[in-house]
Each structure stands twice: as C-alpha cells, then as structure tokens.
C-alpha cells in the first residue's frame, strides 16, 4: 500500500556543521555531517537527524525536526538516472513516510551510508 509522503526535504551539498546546531545536541551527542537545505540545514548526529527549516520572509522563525534513528523502520535510496537527474532517499518511520530529495551536490551513496551507519548501529 502506497502512503503519501508526510514530509519532503531537499538536501543539497555537504557543508561544515553550522554553529547553531551545537546548542541542540544532548550530552554525549556529536554532529557527524551536515547538508545545506533550501533555507537552512540538515545534520546527522550520533543519535538522530536534525533538520532546521527557516520560515517566513525574514527566516527568523525556525522549525526544527528531530528524527531519532531508532524511529526509522526501513529506507530506500535511488540514484539519478540518465534522463532523470534527481536522486532521493525515502524513510519509513514510526511517524510516517519521509521523502528526501537530493540536489546535484548531494552524494546519494554518502547519505545512504550515513543512514545505514545510524540505523544499524543504534
């Protein structure tokens, strides 16, 4: 049965971990990798995926999504094809279905590897 995506995020190129992610981390949690999103960033940590989404005209209102790796039941990755330049990752979680679209600068195998490391080691 196909369910519609609950959330859709777009990751672009890998970036240094933004300084404003550090206050979101719990004791013993470390940032592993960050990616630029349309208006903010997504960061893989040792415990979860944190997606920051700046909103509004000024971008001062920020919504933060926190997806613990333990909530991910299954994932799939699709690399870009010859005529289809879009890659994507799909996550099936206890919260629902999440689709992650990847821009040209995002390496689908790197992100697939991060998710595998996170889910299978936690």
C-alpha positions as CSV (number, residue, x, y, z in Angstrom):
1,X,0.0,0.0,0.0
2,X,1.5,3.3,-1.0
3,X,1.2,6.1,1.5
4,X,1.8,9.7,0.6
5,X,4.9,11.4,2.0
6,X,4.4,13.0,5.3
7,X,7.4,15.3,4.9
8,X,9.7,16.1,2.0
9,X,13.1,17.6,2.5
10,X,15.7,18.5,-0.1
11,X,19.4,18.1,0.7
12,X,22.0,19.9,-1.4
13,X,25.8,19.9,-0.9
14,X,27.6,18.8,2.2
15,X,28.6,21.8,4.4
16,X,30.5,22.3,7.7
17,X,28.3,21.7,10.7
18,X,26.6,25.0,11.5
19,X,27.4,26.6,14.9
20,X,23.7,26.9,15.7
21,X,23.3,23.1,15.8
22,X,25.6,22.7,18.8
23,X,23.1,24.0,21.4
24,X,20.6,21.4,20.1
25,X,22.8,18.5,21.0
26,X,22.3,16.4,24.1
27,X,25.1,15.3,26.4
28,X,27.4,12.9,24.6
29,X,25.8,13.6,21.2
30,X,28.1,14.7,18.4
31,X,27.4,16.1,14.9
32,X,28.7,13.8,12.2
33,X,27.7,15.6,8.9
34,X,25.6,18.5,7.7
35,X,24.0,19.3,4.4
36,X,22.5,22.5,3.1
37,X,18.8,22.5,2.6
38,X,16.6,25.0,0.7
39,X,16.6,27.6,3.5
40,X,18.7,26.0,6.3
41,X,20.5,22.7,7.1
42,X,20.1,19.0,8.0
43,X,22.6,17.5,10.4
44,X,23.3,13.8,11.0
45,X,24.4,13.3,14.6
46,X,25.4,10.2,16.6
47,X,21.8,9.9,17.7
48,X,19.4,11.5,15.2
49,X,18.8,13.6,12.1
50,X,18.1,17.2,12.9
51,X,16.5,19.3,10.1
52,X,16.3,23.1,10.7
53,X,13.8,24.9,8.5
54,X,13.9,28.7,8.4
55,X,10.4,30.1,7.7
56,X,8.7,33.3,6.8
57,X,10.1,36.3,4.8
58,X,12.9,37.1,7.3
59,X,13.8,33.5,8.1
60,X,13.8,34.3,11.8
61,X,11.1,31.7,12.6
62,X,12.7,28.3,12.7
63,X,11.1,24.9,12.8
64,X,13.3,22.1,14.0
65,X,12.6,18.4,13.2
66,X,14.4,15.7,15.2
67,X,14.2,12.2,13.9
68,X,15.8,9.6,16.2
69,X,17.4,6.8,14.2
70,X,15.5,4.2,16.3
71,X,12.3,5.5,14.7
72,X,13.5,4.5,11.2
73,X,12.0,1.1,10.2
74,X,13.2,1.0,6.6
75,X,14.8,3.2,3.9
76,X,15.5,3.2,0.2
77,X,17.8,5.1,-2.0
78,X,17.5,5.9,-5.7
79,X,20.4,7.3,-7.6
80,X,20.0,9.6,-10.6
81,X,19.5,8.1,-14.0
82,X,20.5,9.1,-17.5
83,X,17.3,11.2,-18.2
84,X,16.3,11.6,-14.5
85,X,18.8,13.8,-12.7
86,X,17.1,13.5,-9.3
87,X,18.3,11.2,-6.6
88,X,16.2,10.5,-3.5
89,X,16.1,8.7,-0.2
90,X,12.9,7.5,1.4
91,X,12.5,6.8,5.1
92,X,9.6,4.8,6.6
93,X,9.4,5.7,10.2
94,X,7.1,5.3,13.2
95,X,6.0,8.9,12.5
96,X,5.2,8.2,8.8
97,X,6.8,8.3,5.4
98,X,9.6,10.9,4.7
99,X,11.0,11.7,1.3
100,X,14.4,13.3,1.0
101,X,15.2,14.7,-2.4
102,X,18.9,15.2,-3.2
103,X,20.2,18.1,-5.2
104,X,23.1,17.8,-7.7
105,X,25.7,18.5,-5.0
106,X,24.5,15.7,-2.6
107,X,26.0,12.3,-2.9
108,X,23.3,9.7,-2.6
109,X,25.7,6.9,-1.6
110,X,27.2,9.1,1.2
111,X,23.8,9.8,2.6
112,X,22.7,6.2,2.2
113,X,25.9,5.2,4.1
114,X,25.2,7.7,6.9
115,X,21.6,6.3,7.3
116,X,22.9,2.7,7.3
117,X,25.5,3.6,9.9
118,X,23.0,5.4,12.0
119,X,20.1,2.9,11.9
120,X,22.2,-0.3,12.1
121,X,24.4,0.9,14.9
122,X,21.7,2.2,17.2
